[in-house]
């Protein structure tokens, strides 16, 4: 029976230098657009990846866009789920057109709401002097979600933006959007954009090709829990947001 691991990338299989608890034995894993190193793997992470790839196929399941995935220097050779599930890449690297067409329709329907929220966030920045701005993440000519990052990487400054601007806006009229904050990343997504839906889609494709399969899900954040729950088994790295909410909270 074939085995597949749907794995988040950032803070799961690698992380930035600042987040590396052990500084010895690090190796580059992902790069910025200018070619400088973005993230590293530890010895333990490389040993884990080698372990699972011996008999298991790893499928990246990430918020990264296609360009961001290309800048990850890890060996992947099957499907890939990117843009929080907005795009499914087939093993030949091309988008699953049927999936993309459906998501493109849903995302364009959600676009006016994201644009409205972006204006509220920019107004908040102008009124308070906050330097961070809302950025629309687009890929394959499709707008997917908004993201705000603190320019000085002071993660705590995202909290009032979430509680004073984003969540009240979502609650007003019960809008079909969700918020995800982990570290220096505040993302606002249409509810139709969900890694779990993409994982279910790819799982069905794999089952049609291979028959009975076993699936594993691995992620670091609260937003990963839904796609991990869609798998047969879940793997949670220690010292992550999801670990603190689950196994470390017991």
C-alpha positions in Angstrom: 0.0 0.0 0.0 1.5 3.3 -1.1 2.1 6.0 1.6 1.9 9.8 1.1 2.9 12.6 3.4 1.2 16.0 2.9 3.8 18.3 4.5 3.7 22.0 5.2 7.1 23.6 4.5 8.0 26.8 6.5 8.5 26.1 10.2 7.8 22.4 9.5 10.5 21.0 7.3 12.8 24.1 7.6 12.8 27.6 9.2 14.7 30.9 9.3 18.0 31.1 11.1 16.4 33.0 14.0 14.0 30.1 14.7 16.7 27.4 14.7 17.2 26.3 18.3 20.4 24.5 17.4 22.8 26.6 15.3 25.3 23.8 14.4 24.9 21.6 11.4 22.5 23.9 9.6 22.1 23.7 5.8 20.3 26.1 3.4 16.9 24.9 2.4 15.1 27.9 0.8 16.2 31.2 -0.7 14.9 34.8 -1.2 14.5 36.2 -4.7 17.9 37.9 -4.5 19.6 34.5 -4.0 20.3 35.0 -0.3 19.5 32.2 2.2 16.0 32.4 3.6 15.7 29.2 5.7 17.7 26.3 7.0 17.2 22.6 7.9 18.6 21.1 11.0 20.3 17.7 11.2 17.1 16.3 12.7 14.9 17.7 9.9 17.2 16.2 7.3 17.2 12.9 9.0 13.4 13.0 9.2 13.0 13.9 5.5 15.4 11.0 4.6 13.4 8.7 6.8 10.0 9.5 5.3 11.2 9.5 1.7 12.4 6.0 2.1 9.1 4.4 1.2 6.9 7.5 1.3 6.1 10.2 -1.2 6.2 13.8 0.2 3.7 16.3 -1.2 4.4 20.0 -0.3 1.3 21.6 1.2 2.1 25.2 1.6 1.1 28.9 1.5 4.0 29.6 -0.8 3.3 30.5 -4.4 4.9 28.8 -7.4 8.0 31.0 -7.4 8.4 30.5 -3.6 8.2 26.7 -4.0 10.8 26.9 -6.8 13.2 28.5 -4.3 12.9 25.6 -1.9 15.9 23.3 -2.4 14.4 20.0 -1.2 13.7 16.9 -3.4 10.0 16.7 -4.3 8.7 14.7 -7.3 5.0 14.4 -7.1 2.0 16.7 -6.6 2.4 20.0 -4.8 -0.3 22.1 -3.1 0.5 25.8 -3.0 -1.2 29.1 -2.2 -3.0 27.6 0.8 -4.7 25.1 -1.5 -5.5 27.5 -4.2 -3.3 25.8 -6.8 -2.6 22.1 -7.2 0.5 21.3 -9.3 0.7 18.0 -11.0 3.8 15.8 -10.9 5.0 17.5 -14.2 4.8 20.9 -12.5 1.8 22.1 -14.4 -1.4 23.4 -12.6 -4.4 21.1 -12.3 -6.6 23.1 -14.7 -9.9 21.9 -13.4 -9.0 22.7 -9.9 -7.5 26.1 -10.8 -10.6 27.0 -12.8 -12.9 26.3 -9.8 -10.6 28.2 -7.4 -10.2 31.1 -9.7 -14.0 31.5 -9.9 -14.3 31.4 -6.1 -11.4 33.8 -5.5 -12.7 36.4 -7.9 -16.0 36.3 -6.1 -14.1 36.9 -2.8 -11.9 39.6 -4.2 -14.1 42.7 -3.5 -14.2 41.8 0.2 -10.4 41.4 0.3 -10.0 44.8 -1.4 -12.4 46.4 1.1 -10.4 45.0 4.0 -7.2 46.2 2.4 -8.5 49.7 2.4 -9.5 49.4 6.1 -6.0 48.1 6.9 -4.3 50.9 5.0 -6.5 53.5 6.8 -5.5 52.0 10.1 -1.9 52.3 9.1 -2.4 56.0 8.1 -4.2 56.8 11.3 -1.8 55.1 13.7 1.5 55.5 11.8 1.9 51.7 11.5 4.4 50.9 8.8 3.1 47.5 7.6 0.7 47.3 4.7 -1.8 44.8 3.4 -0.4 42.9 0.4 -2.6 40.9 -2.0 -1.0 37.5 -2.8 -1.6 36.5 -6.5 -0.4 33.6 -8.5 -1.5 32.2 -12.0 -3.3 35.6 -12.6 -5.5 34.9 -9.5 -5.8 36.9 -6.3 -5.9 34.5 -3.3 -5.4 36.2 0.1 -4.2 39.2 2.0 -1.1 39.2 4.2 0.3 41.7 6.6 3.9 41.4 8.0 5.5 43.8 10.6 8.4 45.5 8.8 10.5 45.3 12.0 9.5 41.7 12.7 7.9 42.7 15.9 5.2 40.0 15.9 3.3 41.5 18.8 2.3 44.6 16.8 0.1 42.4 14.5 -2.2 41.6 17.5 -4.1 44.9 17.6 -4.4 44.8 13.8 -6.1 41.5 14.1 -8.3 42.3 17.0 -9.2 46.0 16.1 -9.5 45.8 12.4 -9.6 42.3 10.9 -11.8 40.3 13.2 -14.5 43.1 13.6 -14.6 43.4 9.8 -15.1 39.6 9.5 -17.8 39.6 12.2 -19.7 42.5 10.6 -22.2 40.7 8.5 -20.7 37.3 9.1 -18.3 37.5 6.1 -16.9 34.3 4.5 -13.3 34.9 5.4 -10.9 33.5 8.1 -7.8 35.0 9.7 -4.6 33.1 10.4 -1.8 34.6 12.5 1.4 32.8 13.3 4.6 34.6 14.1 5.2 37.6 11.8 2.4 36.6 9.4 -1.2 37.8 9.5 -3.2 36.3 6.6 -6.8 36.8 5.7 -8.3 34.1 3.5 -11.6 33.4 1.8 -13.2 30.4 3.4 -13.2 28.7 0.0 -9.3 28.7 0.2 -8.5 25.7 2.3 -5.5 23.3 2.2 -7.9 20.6 3.4 -10.0 20.8 0.3 -6.9 20.5 -1.9 -5.6 17.6 0.1 -8.9 15.8 -0.3 -8.7 16.4 -4.1 -5.2 15.1 -4.4 -6.0 12.1 -2.2 -8.8 11.2 -4.5 -6.5 11.4 -7.5 -3.9 9.3 -5.8 -6.4 6.7 -4.7 -7.8 6.5 -8.3 -4.3 5.8 -9.5 -3.0 3.5 -6.8 -6.0 2.0 -5.1 -5.8 1.9 -1.3 -3.3 4.4 0.1 -2.2 5.6 3.5 -2.0 9.4 4.1 -0.1 11.4 6.7 -0.4 15.2 7.4 2.3 17.3 8.9 2.2 21.0 9.9 3.2 23.6 12.5 0.3 26.0 12.7 -3.4 26.0 13.8 -4.3 26.6 10.1 -2.7 23.3 9.2 -4.9 21.2 11.5 -7.8 20.9 9.0 -5.7 19.4 6.3 -3.9 17.1 8.8 -7.3 15.9 10.0 -8.2 14.9 6.5 -5.3 12.4 6.5 -5.1 9.0 8.2 -2.4 10.2 10.6 -1.0 13.5 11.8 2.6 14.5 12.6 3.3 17.7 14.7 6.8 19.1 15.1 7.7 20.1 18.6 7.9 23.8 19.7 5.4 25.0 17.1 2.1 26.8 17.4 0.2 23.6 16.8 2.2 21.6 19.3 1.6 24.3 21.9 -2.1 24.0 21.3 -2.3 20.2 21.3 0.4 17.8 22.6 2.3 20.3 24.7 -1.0 21.6 26.3 -1.8 18.2 27.8 
